[in-house]
Amino acid sequence: MLARHHHPIAAIATAPGRGAVGIVRVSGVQLAPVVSAICGRALAPRQASYLPFCDAQGQVIDKGLAIFFPAPHSYTGEDVLELQAHGGPVVLQLLLARCLEAGAALNPATGQPALPGLRLAQPGEFTERAFLNDKIDLAQAEAIADLIDASTETAARSAARSMSGEFSEVINTLLAQLIHLRMLVEATLDFPEEDIDFLQQADAHGQLQRLQATLVSVMQRATQGAILREGIKVVIAGQPNVGKSSLLNALAGAELAIVTPIAGTTRDKVSQLIQIEGVPLHVVDTAGLRETLDEVEKIGVQRAWGEIESADAVLFLHDLTRQQAAGPTGEAASYLADEAVLARTLTEKLPKNTPVIDVWNKADSAPAAVLAQVKSGVLISAKTGAGLQSLREKLLQVVGWQSAPEGIFMARERHVQALQRVQSQLETAQMQLHAAQPALDLLAEDLRQAQLHLSQITGAFSSDDLLGEIFSSFCIGK
């Protein structure tokens, strides 16, 4: 642990602003002096006591509930004092200041501060201490933040499963199998004079194959969980007046973007978070893509390309009313020529793995002959809502989402990357094991590296930099 982890900490644990109830939380070793100073007496462990909270002069700041959790039976594994008061920001700041003041007050018997080093908690420091004191592992700690940030019911339920340890249990099972296989290889290396072929007798080939099969299943569930957590960024792109803003409004079920027949109405991006089957979608409406002399519209087009290049999926919107069944001329010919250029530009600028869905809009107004020409993509009418359900299903399909089973757990991109590194190491190990003359020292190293990557998920092996990055994203007081 770093030196700061030994300091007592205090923070307001509820969100900023006014509310019916607010919470101030203190965690550290031997909190009895602070408990006595604020509550006027000792508290029975894990029992709520209704009493006045007093300042240094004995004046009542507020009345509320105080709960004392002695170590190690607390969230952080240390002594924890929780003060539940009225949720006004001034009241909570006074209580927090009183906690810090009580910790700094000198003990008459020793002449030392009652609680040396008591300070304001950093973001996520309560949960970080729970991790450091082995109350939870790193995947569970991350799931706590994911539960707080969940934007859909499906995401919240998946985060709750990870918080309860379901994801960690799966990882630990994989880890146990990997360690057992590594032990067999190490035994063969340590006792080369033995007549017994440890690897053949223990079916090392079969064990590795089963381990790889289990890993594939875990990766699929983790990938689904990462989609649930991160959501999907979907950008609506196309020429002016093809119905991009209308499509955003239709998907969101609200009039978010201004819709007019005037080309170039949308000058800047308009974003909305929606959900499909519990999956969060960040839908972005952009300015129509065209050459323009209008300086403001130029900026909007540049920003549109920036959004498109960072998208997880692009909806390339086409206007069916500007398509002609035979021999396009005039405005239709110009529109189709610009559309062909735009399609090539999308192909050039987008990463190869970014899916582009052709969406054919205004199906309610297009001639039957034009509709018959559409061979791929999705036919919709943003005006009537026709085809929107097919578009939603197509979106989930192209980003790799499968119908969410009850067993999906919340995961992060770092978890998926760690599992991919494990998979790569196991594939290398498999090649070593199937070689005519296996290099057992290299095989053992492959398995050791796989074990390290897998351990990073739960934090059994982690750097201080990684911990700092993870917990700094938490809210203060959690």
Secondary structure, DSSP 4 states (H G I P E B T S, - for coil): --GGGGS-EEEE-S-SS-EEEEEEEEEES--HHHHHHHHSS---BT--EEEEEE-TTS-EEEEEEEEEE-TTSSSSSSEEEEEEEEE-HHHHHHHHHHHHHHHHSBPTTTSSBSSTT-EEPPTTHHHHHHHHTTSS-HHHHHHHHHHHH--SHHHHHHHHHHHTTHHHHHHHHHHHHHHHHHHHHHHHHH-TT-SS-HHHHTTHHHHHHHHHHHHHHHHHHHHHHHHHHH-EEEEEE-STTSSHHHHHHHHHTS--S---SSTT---S-EEEEEEETTEEEEEEE----S--S-HHHHHHHHHHHHHHHT-SEEEEEEEGGG--SSS--HHHHHHHHHHHHHHHHHHHHS-TTS-EEEEEE-TTTS-HHHHHH--SSEE--TTT-TTHHHHHHHHHHHTT-----TT-----HHHHHHHHHHHHHHHHHHHHHHSSS--HHHHHHHHHHHHHHHHHHHTSS--HHHHHHHHTTSPTT-
